[in-house]
Amino acid sequence: MNKIIIAIDGFSSTGKSTVAKQLANYLGYIYVDTGAMYRAVTLYAMQKGLINKDDFNKEALIYQLPNINISFKFNEEKGFAEVYLNDKNVEKAIRTLEVSGFVSQVATLLEVRQKLVEQQHKMGKDKGIVMDGRDIGTVVFPEAELKLFMTASAEIRAKRRYEELIKRGDKISYEDVLKNVKERDFMDSNRKDSPLVKSKDAIEIDNSKLTLEEQFNKILQLAKMAIEDYE
């Protein structure tokens, strides 16, 4: 059976990573969370004191990009690949609201995007991959056989993110999460390089009223049809 590239783009907290993992596991494909890659670079910048609420030393981060190594290692117990920054597991550290608050700024840097897109191209050269992010279907893999664009209202996405953070033990308010979601939407959609836009040939999935099971079944059928059409 021939394998395809499945590109899943969309706004933050639309469940892109969740459904991408499910789809990759079902199809036996490789899953790549590109958002996690940008979060890892952001965490590095924070750890080195290059970004905070008052300042962002872009030049220093660009200069230090060669020192940043991002990899994915499969965790059999959890059933998915975790993110490593310079050989250290940062899967939990990159998922904080603090990192979320800075990641869109880091992602606007052309040099950062070029470095990560180059890595993403290498990951998908043999196809059989499910990749999610902001510009997968428009920039990274414009030739992808299946492109999806995930969306939902900001309020619903903030509620999902808030519940996820509270369940994890984070102390945060819903209002702060909603503010972060709206700020990221604006920055992602208005950045100069590779802004978040729906590819003309992408299928839009509004999951505001879909359960996880309904969403997965809908997308799985689309994937099966795309694979059949490719063969």
FIMIPA-353152 format. One record per residue: residue number from 1; residue in one letter; z, y, x of N, C-alpha, C, O in turn. Coordinates in pm, whole numbers. Example, Ala and Ser with C-alpha at 12.3 -4.5 7.8 and 13.67 -1.06 7.14 Angstrom:
% residues 2
<1 "A" <780 -569 1319> <780 -450 1230> <780 -330 1320> <846 -332 1424>>
<2 "S" <708 -225 1285> <714 -106 1367> <787 3 1290> <804 114 1341>>
//
This chain:
% residues 231
<1 "M" <0 -120 85> <0 0 0> <0 125 88> <84 138 177>>
<2 "N" <-94 215 63> <-99 339 138> <19 428 102> <70 424 -10>>
<3 "K" <62 507 198> <175 597 176> <127 741 169> <24 777 227>>
<4 "I" <203 823 98> <166 962 80> <278 1054 129> <386 1008 167>>
<5 "I" <249 1183 128> <350 1285 157> <390 1348 25> <304 1391 -53>>
<6 "I" <520 1354 -1> <571 1417 -123> <649 1542 -83> <750 1533 -13>>
<7 "A" <601 1657 -127> <662 1785 -93> <738 1838 -214> <681 1854 -322>>
<8 "I" <866 1866 -197> <948 1917 -306> <1004 2053 -267> <1090 2063 -179>>
<9 "D" <957 2157 -333> <1004 2293 -308> <1082 2343 -429> <1083 2279 -534>>
<10 "G" <1148 2458 -413> <1217 2516 -526> <1335 2601 -485> <1367 2613 -367>>
<11 "F" <1399 2658 -584> <1513 2747 -560> <1636 2667 -514> <1640 2545 -526>>
<12 "S" <1733 2738 -462> <1856 2673 -415> <1931 2610 -532> <1926 2659 -645>>
<13 "S" <1999 2501 -503> <2084 2433 -601> <2008 2384 -724> <2063 2383 -834>>
<14 "T" <1884 2343 -704> <1807 2284 -815> <1808 2131 -806> <1742 2064 -885>>
<15 "G" <1881 2078 -711> <1890 1933 -698> <1773 1872 -623> <1746 1753 -637>>
<16 "K" <1704 1952 -542> <1590 1902 -464> <1631 1785 -374> <1566 1681 -372>>
<17 "S" <1740 1805 -302> <1784 1702 -207> <1825 1574 -278> <1794 1464 -232>>
<18 "T" <1894 1588 -391> <1940 1471 -465> <1824 1384 -509> <1823 1263 -484>>
<19 "V" <1724 1445 -574> <1612 1365 -624> <1522 1318 -509> <1461 1212 -518>>
<20 "A" <1515 1397 -403> <1433 1356 -288> <1492 1231 -222> <1419 1141 -182>>
<21 "K" <1625 1226 -211> <1692 1108 -156> <1668 987 -244> <1635 878 -195>>
<22 "Q" <1683 1005 -375> <1662 895 -469> <1520 841 -457> <1498 720 -453>>
<23 "L" <1425 932 -452> <1284 895 -447> <1251 822 -317> <1182 720 -317>>
<24 "A" <1302 874 -206> <1277 812 -76> <1336 672 -71> <1273 579 -20>>
<25 "N" <1456 656 -122> <1521 524 -122> <1442 425 -208> <1424 310 -168>>
<26 "Y" <1395 469 -322> <1321 381 -413> <1188 338 -352> <1150 221 -360>>
<27 "L" <1118 433 -291> <985 406 -236> <988 347 -95> <887 299 -44>>
<28 "G" <1106 352 -31> <1115 306 107> <1055 408 203> <1004 372 310>>
<29 "Y" <1060 536 164> <1006 645 244> <1116 708 329> <1235 682 308>>
<30 "I" <1076 791 423> <1170 868 504> <1201 998 430> <1110 1063 379>>
<31 "Y" <1328 1036 425> <1367 1160 359> <1407 1264 464> <1483 1235 556>>
<32 "V" <1353 1384 450> <1388 1493 541> <1432 1615 459> <1356 1667 378>>
<33 "D" <1556 1659 481> <1612 1776 415> <1591 1896 507> <1671 1920 597>>
<34 "T" <1483 1972 485> <1453 2084 574> <1554 2197 558> <1580 2272 652>>
<35 "G" <1612 2208 438> <1714 2310 418> <1832 2286 510> <1894 2381 559>>
<36 "A" <1863 2160 534> <1973 2126 624> <1942 2168 767> <2032 2203 843>>
<37 "M" <1814 2164 803> <1774 2206 937> <1801 2355 957> <1851 2397 1061>>
<38 "Y" <1767 2435 855> <1793 2579 863> <1943 2607 859> <1991 2701 923>>
<39 "R" <2015 2527 783> <2161 2542 780> <2222 2512 916> <2318 2576 958>>
<40 "A" <2166 2412 985> <2218 2376 1116> <2197 2489 1217> <2285 2519 1297>>
<41 "V" <2080 2552 1212> <2055 2666 1300> <2151 2779 1266> <2202 2847 1355>>
<42 "T" <2176 2799 1137> <2269 2903 1092> <2410 2875 1142> <2480 2965 1188>>
<43 "L" <2453 2749 1132> <2585 2711 1181> <2596 2738 1330> <2699 2787 1378>>
<44 "Y" <2491 2706 1404> <2490 2733 1549> <2510 2883 1575> <2590 2922 1660>>
<45 "A" <2436 2966 1500> <2446 3111 1516> <2588 3159 1486> <2640 3248 1554>>
<46 "M" <2650 3101 1384> <2787 3138 1348> <2885 3097 1457> <2974 3173 1494>>
<47 "Q" <2868 2975 1507> <2959 2925 1610> <2950 3007 1739> <3049 3022 1811>>
<48 "K" <2832 3060 1767> <2811 3139 1889> <2838 3288 1867> <2821 3369 1958>>
<49 "G" <2881 3323 1746> <2913 3462 1717> <2790 3552 1707> <2798 3672 1732>>
<50 "L" <2678 3493 1671> <2553 3569 1665> <2526 3628 1527> <2440 3715 1512>>
<51 "I" <2600 3581 1427> <2582 3634 1291> <2714 3640 1218> <2794 3546 1225>>
<52 "N" <2737 3749 1149> <2854 3766 1063> <2817 3866 954> <2701 3907 945>>
<53 "K" <2912 3905 873> <2880 3992 759> <2837 4132 802> <2778 4206 723>>
<54 "D" <2866 4169 927> <2833 4304 974> <2716 4309 1071> <2656 4415 1091>>
<55 "D" <2681 4195 1131> <2579 4200 1236> <2505 4067 1249> <2561 3961 1222>>
<56 "F" <2379 4074 1291> <2298 3956 1317> <2217 3982 1444> <2122 4060 1444>>
<57 "N" <2257 3916 1551> <2188 3932 1679> <2067 3839 1682> <2074 3729 1738>>
<58 "K" <1958 3882 1624> <1838 3801 1611> <1779 3765 1747> <1739 3651 1770>>
<59 "E" <1775 3863 1836> <1715 3839 1967> <1788 3730 2044> <1725 3647 2109>>
<60 "A" <1921 3730 2036> <2001 3630 2107> <1976 3491 2049> <1967 3393 2123>>
<61 "L" <1966 3482 1917> <1941 3352 1853> <1804 3300 1893> <1789 3182 1925>>
<62 "I" <1704 3386 1891> <1568 3345 1930> <1568 3295 2075> <1503 3196 2107>>
<63 "Y" <1641 3364 2161> <1649 3326 2302> <1715 3190 2319> <1679 3114 2409>>
<64 "Q" <1811 3159 2231> <1886 3033 2245> <1825 2916 2167> <1880 2806 2169>>
<65 "L" <1713 2938 2098> <1651 2831 2020> <1625 2703 2101> <1642 2593 2048>>
<66 "P" <1584 2714 2228> <1562 2591 2306> <1688 2507 2323> <1680 2388 2356>>
<67 "N" <1806 2567 2302> <1933 2496 2317> <1974 2423 2189> <2075 2353 2187>>
<68 "I" <1894 2440 2084> <1930 2381 1955> <1850 2254 1930> <1727 2257 1924>>
<69 "N" <1920 2143 1916> <1857 2015 1887> <1911 1962 1755> <2031 1939 1740>>
<70 "I" <1821 1943 1660> <1859 1895 1527> <1800 1756 1504> <1682 1733 1529>>
<71 "S" <1883 1665 1457> <1835 1529 1431> <1901 1475 1306> <2001 1528 1258>>
<72 "F" <1843 1367 1253> <1898 1299 1135> <1931 1156 1172> <1849 1085 1231>>
<73 "K" <2051 1112 1138> <2093 975 1166> <2140 910 1036> <2225 963 965>>
<74 "F" <2082 794 1006> <2112 727 880> <2253 671 879> <2294 600 971>>
<75 "N" <2328 704 773> <2463 653 754> <2456 542 651> <2441 568 531>>
<76 "E" <2467 417 695> <2452 303 605> <2558 302 496> <2531 261 383>>
<77 "E" <2678 346 529> <2788 347 432> <2760 445 318> <2789 416 202>>
<78 "K" <2704 562 352> <2677 665 251> <2538 650 191> <2511 700 82>>
<79 "G" <2449 581 262> <2316 557 209> <2216 668 228> <2113 672 161>>
<80 "F" <2244 761 320> <2147 866 349> <2165 916 492> <2267 889 557>>
<81 "A" <2065 989 540> <2068 1039 678> <2151 1168 685> <2132 1259 604>>
<82 "E" <2241 1175 781> <2324 1294 800> <2267 1380 912> <2193 1332 998>>
<83 "V" <2301 1508 908> <2247 1604 1003> <2336 1615 1127> <2459 1623 1118>>
<84 "Y" <2270 1614 1242> <2340 1630 1369> <2288 1753 1441> <2167 1773 1452>>
<85 "L" <2381 1835 1490> <2347 1953 1568> <2395 1929 1711> <2515 1921 1738>>
<86 "N" <2300 1918 1802> <2333 1888 1942> <2426 1767 1951> <2529 1769 2018>>
<87 "D" <2384 1662 1880> <2451 1532 1881> <2588 1529 1812> <2662 1433 1828>>
<88 "K" <2621 1634 1737> <2747 1637 1662> <2716 1637 1513> <2632 1714 1466>>
<89 "N" <2785 1550 1438> <2766 1541 1294> <2817 1669 1227> <2936 1702 1234>>
<90 "V" <2725 1741 1162> <2762 1867 1097> <2729 1863 947> <2719 1968 883>>
<91 "E" <2713 1744 893> <2673 1728 753> <2764 1807 659> <2715 1875 569>>
<92 "K" <2894 1799 678> <2987 1870 591> <2994 2018 626> <3001 2103 537>>
<93 "A" <2992 2049 755> <3007 2187 800> <2894 2278 752> <2916 2398 730>>
<94 "I" <2774 2223 737> <2661 2308 698> <2653 2332 548> <2570 2411 502>>
<95 "R" <2738 2265 470> <2731 2275 324> <2828 2377 266> <2843 2384 144>>
<96 "T" <2895 2455 349> <2991 2553 300> <2920 2675 242> <2804 2701 273>>
<97 "L" <2992 2749 157> <2936 2870 99> <2914 2977 206> <2824 3060 194>>
<98 "E" <2995 2974 311> <2980 3070 421> <2844 3052 489> <2775 3150 516>>
<99 "V" <2806 2928 516> <2675 2902 574> <2566 2942 475> <2464 2999 514>>
<100 "S" <2587 2912 348> <2491 2949 245> <2466 3099 242> <2356 3144 213>>
<101 "G" <2570 3176 274> <2559 3321 270> <2472 3379 380> <2423 3492 368>>
<102 "F" <2452 3303 488> <2374 3353 602> <2239 3284 621> <2152 3337 690>>
<103 "V" <2222 3167 560> <2104 3085 592> <1972 3153 558> <1874 3134 630>>
<104 "S" <1966 3231 451> <1840 3297 415> <1800 3401 519> <1682 3422 544>>
<105 "Q" <1900 3466 580> <1869 3563 686> <1810 3493 807> <1713 3541 866>>
<106 "V" <1869 3381 844> <1820 3305 959> <1680 3251 931> <1594 3250 1020>>
<107 "A" <1657 3207 808> <1528 3148 772> <1414 3250 770> <1297 3211 769>>
<108 "T" <1447 3379 769> <1341 3480 770> <1279 3497 908> <1170 3554 921>>
<109 "L" <1346 3449 1012> <1296 3466 1148> <1175 3377 1175> <1183 3255 1161>>
<110 "L" <1065 3438 1211> <940 3365 1236> <959 3259 1343> <908 3147 1330>>
<111 "E" <1032 3292 1450> <1051 3199 1560> <1129 3075 1518> <1101 2964 1564>>
<112 "V" <1227 3095 1431> <1306 2982 1380> <1217 2892 1296> <1219 2770 1311>>
<113 "R" <1138 2953 1208> <1051 2876 1120> <946 2799 1201> <915 2683 1170>>
<114 "Q" <891 2864 1303> <790 2796 1386> <848 2674 1455> <784 2569 1461>>
<115 "K" <970 2688 1507> <1035 2575 1577> <1059 2458 1482> <1032 2343 1516>>
<116 "L" <1109 2488 1362> <1143 2381 1269> <1019 2322 1202> <1014 2201 1178>>
<117 "V" <919 2405 1172> <796 2353 1113> <726 2257 1210> <668 2157 1169>>
<118 "E" <732 2290 1338> <673 2200 1439> <741 2064 1436> <674 1961 1443>>
<119 "Q" <873 2063 1424> <947 1936 1415> <912 1862 1286> <899 1740 1286>>
<120 "Q" <898 1937 1178> <868 1876 1048> <729 1812 1047> <710 1707 987>>
<121 "H" <633 1877 1113> <498 1819 1124> <502 1683 1193> <434 1589 1151>>
<122 "K" <581 1674 1298> <593 1548 1372> <654 1439 1285> <615 1323 1292>>
<123 "M" <752 1479 1202> <818 1382 1115> <724 1323 1011> <741 1209 968>>
<124 "G" <623 1402 971> <535 1357 864> <399 1306 908> <312 1283 824>>
<125 "K" <379 1289 1038> <246 1251 1087> <201 1114 1039> <80 1089 1027>>
<126 "D" <294 1024 1010> <258 889 962> <271 876 811> <261 766 757>>
<127 "K" <293 988 742> <312 990 596> <432 904 556> <518 876 639>>
<128 "G" <437 861 430> <553 786 385> <680 868 397> <782 821 446>>
<129 "I" <671 996 352> <783 1087 370> <805 1170 245> <709 1208 177>>
<130 "V" <931 1198 215> <969 1291 108> <1044 1405 175> <1149 1384 236>>
<131 "M" <989 1525 164> <1050 1639 232> <1075 1751 132> <986 1785 53>>
<132 "D" <1194 1808 135> <1224 1918 42> <1262 2044 118> <1314 2038 229>>
<133 "G" <1235 2158 54> <1266 2285 117> <1216 2402 36> <1222 2400 -87>>
<134 "R" <1166 2505 106> <1117 2626 39> <966 2643 54> <902 2707 -30>>
<135 "D" <909 2587 161> <767 2610 189> <694 2483 231> <597 2488 306>>
<136 "I" <740 2369 181> <681 2242 223> <538 2227 171> <448 2191 246>>
<137 "G" <519 2256 44> <386 2241 -14> <292 2354 17> <170 2340 -1>>
<138 "T" <344 2468 63> <260 2583 92> <230 2601 240> <121 2646 276>>
<139 "V" <326 2565 326> <310 2590 470> <315 2461 553> <225 2435 633>>
<140 "V" <419 2381 533> <439 2264 620> <334 2156 591> <267 2109 682>>
<141 "F" <322 2118 464> <224 2015 426> <141 2061 305> <158 2008 195>>
<142 "P" <52 2159 326> <-32 2205 214> <-127 2096 165> <-184 2107 57>>
<143 "E" <-144 1989 246> <-232 1878 209> <-156 1763 143> <-213 1657 119>>
<144 "A" <-28 1783 114> <55 1678 53> <-9 1626 -75> <-62 1702 -156>>
<145 "E" <-3 1494 -92> <-65 1431 -209> <10 1460 -340> <-49 1456 -448>>
<146 "L" <141 1489 -329> <219 1525 -447> <309 1642 -412> <387 1636 -316>>
<147 "K" <297 1749 -491> <379 1867 -470> <458 1896 -598> <402 1901 -707>>
<148 "L" <588 1915 -582> <674 1946 -695> <745 2078 -669> <775 2112 -554>>
<149 "F" <771 2153 -775> <844 2279 -763> <960 2276 -862> <939 2277 -983>>
<150 "M" <1083 2273 -807> <1203 2258 -889> <1261 2395 -927> <1269 2485 -844>>
<151 "T" <1300 2407 -1053> <1359 2532 -1099> <1462 2507 -1208> <1463 2401 -1271>>
<152 "A" <1547 2606 -1229> <1649 2605 -1334> <1709 2745 -1334> <1690 2820 -1238>>
<153 "S" <1779 2782 -1439> <1836 2916 -1446> <1941 2934 -1336> <2004 2837 -1292>>
<154 "A" <1960 3059 -1293> <2059 3088 -1188> <2198 3047 -1232> <2276 2997 -1151>>
<155 "E" <2230 3068 -1360> <2363 3036 -1411> <2391 2886 -1407> <2500 2843 -1369>>
<156 "I" <2293 2807 -1445> <2308 2662 -1442> <2320 2612 -1299> <2401 2525 -1269>>
<157 "R" <2238 2667 -1211> <2243 2626 -1070> <2376 2663 -1007> <2432 2586 -928>>
<158 "A" <2428 2781 -1040> <2556 2824 -986> <2669 2734 -1036> <2761 2701 -961>>
<159 "K" <2662 2694 -1163> <2764 2607 -1221> <2765 2472 -1148> <2872 2419 -1118>>
<160 "R" <2646 2417 -1121> <2637 2289 -1051> <2693 2301 -909> <2768 2215 -863>>
<161 "R" <2656 2409 -842> <2703 2430 -704> <2854 2451 -700> <2922 2399 -612>>
<162 "Y" <2905 2528 -795> <3048 2556 -803> <3127 2426 -822> <3226 2403 -754>>
<163 "E" <3082 2342 -914> <3151 2216 -941> <3147 2125 -818> <3243 2053 -789>>
<164 "E" <3035 2128 -747> <3021 2047 -625> <3120 2092 -519> <3183 2009 -453>>
<165 "L" <3134 2224 -501> <3224 2278 -399> <3370 2254 -437> <3452 2220 -351>>
<166 "I" <3404 2271 -563> <3542 2249 -610> <3579 2102 -592> <3690 2070 -548>>
<167 "K" <3487 2013 -625> <3512 1869 -611> <3536 1833 -465> <3612 1741 -435>>
<168 "R" <3472 1906 -375> <3487 1880 -232> <3616 1938 -176> <3656 1906 -64>>
<169 "G" <3682 2024 -256> <3808 2082 -212> <3801 2226 -168> <3901 2283 -124>>
<170 "D" <3683 2287 -180> <3668 2427 -140> <3734 2518 -244> <3731 2488 -364>>
<171 "K" <3792 2628 -199> <3851 2726 -289> <3753 2842 -303> <3737 2923 -211>>
<172 "I" <3689 2848 -418> <3585 2948 -440> <3576 2978 -589> <3614 2896 -672>>
<173 "S" <3527 3095 -623> <3513 3132 -764> <3369 3113 -808> <3276 3119 -727>>
<174 "Y" <3351 3090 -938> <3216 3075 -994> <3136 3203 -972> <3016 3198 -943>>
<175 "E" <3202 3319 -986> <3133 3447 -970> <3075 3462 -830> <2964 3513 -813>>
<176 "D" <3149 3417 -729> <3100 3425 -592> <2980 3333 -570> <2884 3369 -501>>
<177 "V" <2985 3216 -631> <2875 3121 -618> <2750 3176 -687> <2640 3167 -632>>
<178 "L" <2767 3234 -806> <2653 3291 -879> <2592 3406 -800> <2469 3418 -794>>
<179 "K" <2675 3489 -742> <2626 3600 -660> <2545 3549 -543> <2439 3603 -510>>
<180 "N" <2595 3443 -479> <2525 3384 -365> <2391 3326 -406> <2292 3342 -334>>
<181 "V" <2387 3259 -520> <2263 3199 -570> <2158 3307 -594> <2043 3292 -554>>
<182 "K" <2197 3415 -659> <2103 3524 -690> <2056 3594 -563> <1939 3631 -552>>
<183 "E" <2146 3613 -468> <2108 3678 -341> <2009 3591 -264> <1912 3642 -206>>
<184 "R" <2033 3460 -262> <1942 3371 -192> <1806 3366 -261> <1703 3360 -194>>
<185 "D" <1805 3368 -393> <1679 3369 -466> <1595 3489 -424> <1475 3478 -398>>
<186 "F" <1660 3605 -418> <1588 3728 -384> <1535 3721 -241> <1418 3753 -216>>
<187 "M" <1620 3681 -147> <1580 3676 -7> <1472 3572 17> <1376 3597 90>>
<188 "D" <1487 3454 -44> <1388 3348 -26> <1252 3387 -83> <1148 3352 -27>>
<189 "S" <1253 3459 -193> <1127 3495 -261> <1061 3619 -202> <942 3643 -224>>
<190 "N" <1137 3699 -127> <1084 3826 -77> <1074 3836 75> <1037 3941 127>>
<191 "R" <1105 3728 146> <1092 3735 291> <945 3749 330> <856 3704 257>>
<192 "K" <921 3810 444> <784 3838 489> <710 3711 528> <592 3695 496>>
<193 "D" <778 3620 597> <713 3498 646> <746 3380 556> <864 3349 534>>
<194 "S" <644 3313 504> <660 3193 421> <759 3211 307> <857 3136 299>>
<195 "P" <737 3306 219> <830 3324 106> <823 3205 11> <726 3129 10>>
<196 "L" <928 3191 -69> <932 3083 -168> <837 3116 -282> <861 3209 -359>>
<197 "V" <730 3040 -291> <634 3056 -401> <590 2917 -446> <594 2821 -368>>
<198 "K" <550 2907 -569> <501 2780 -622> <356 2762 -581> <272 2847 -609>>
<199 "S" <327 2652 -514> <189 2620 -477> <106 2604 -604> <155 2554 -705>>
<200 "K" <-19 2647 -599> <-106 2642 -717> <-120 2500 -773> <-135 2483 -894>>
<201 "D" <-115 2401 -686> <-132 2263 -732> <0 2186 -743> <1 2063 -751>>
<202 "A" <112 2260 -742> <243 2195 -757> <277 2177 -904> <239 2259 -988>>
<203 "I" <348 2071 -935> <394 2044 -1071> <535 2099 -1085> <625 2060 -1011>>
<204 "E" <554 2191 -1180> <685 2253 -1197> <778 2163 -1279> <740 2111 -1384>>
<205 "I" <900 2147 -1228> <1002 2067 -1297> <1122 2157 -1325> <1197 2191 -1234>>
<206 "D" <1139 2195 -1451> <1256 2272 -1492> <1363 2172 -1537> <1351 2111 -1643>>
<207 "N" <1466 2157 -1456> <1566 2055 -1486> <1693 2112 -1550> <1799 2050 -1546>>
<208 "S" <1679 2231 -1608> <1795 2295 -1672> <1862 2204 -1774> <1984 2203 -1786>>
<209 "K" <1781 2128 -1848> <1836 2044 -1956> <1814 1895 -1931> <1829 1814 -2022>>
<210 "L" <1778 1859 -1807> <1754 1718 -1775> <1876 1656 -1708> <1941 1720 -1626>>
<211 "T" <1906 1532 -1744> <2010 1459 -1671> <1948 1412 -1539> <1826 1416 -1523>>
<212 "L" <2031 1369 -1446> <1980 1320 -1318> <1887 1201 -1339> <1785 1188 -1270>>
<213 "E" <1923 1114 -1434> <1841 996 -1462> <1706 1036 -1521> <1603 981 -1482>>
<214 "E" <1707 1130 -1615> <1583 1176 -1676> <1493 1243 -1573> <1371 1222 -1571>>
<215 "Q" <1553 1322 -1487> <1478 1390 -1383> <1414 1289 -1287> <1295 1300 -1255>>
<216 "F" <1492 1192 -1243> <1441 1093 -1149> <1328 1012 -1210> <1225 991 -1145>>
<217 "N" <1344 967 -1332> <1240 887 -1396> <1111 966 -1413> <1002 912 -1395>>
<218 "K" <1123 1092 -1446> <1005 1178 -1463> <931 1194 -1332> <808 1183 -1326>>
<219 "I" <1007 1220 -1225> <945 1241 -1094> <892 1111 -1035> <790 1111 -967>>
<220 "L" <962 1001 -1061> <917 871 -1012> <780 837 -1071> <693 785 -1000>>
<221 "Q" <761 864 -1197> <632 836 -1259> <521 919 -1198> <409 871 -1177>>
<222 "L" <552 1045 -1167> <454 1132 -1102> <419 1078 -963> <303 1082 -921>>
<223 "A" <521 1028 -891> <499 974 -757> <412 848 -763> <322 830 -682>>
<224 "K" <441 762 -860> <363 638 -873> <217 669 -904> <128 604 -850>>
<225 "M" <194 768 -989> <56 805 -1023> <-15 863 -901> <-133 835 -879>>
<226 "A" <56 945 -823> <-4 1005 -704> <-39 897 -600> <-142 907 -534>>
<227 "I" <46 796 -587> <21 686 -492> <-99 606 -538> <-183 568 -457>>
<228 "E" <-106 579 -667> <-220 503 -722> <-351 580 -702> <-453 520 -669>>
<229 "D" <-348 710 -723> <-469 792 -708> <-514 797 -562> <-633 812 -534>>
<230 "Y" <-417 786 -469> <-450 796 -327> <-512 668 -273> <-589 672 -177>>
<231 "E" <-480 554 -335> <-527 426 -284> <-676 403 -313> <-731 299 -277>>
//
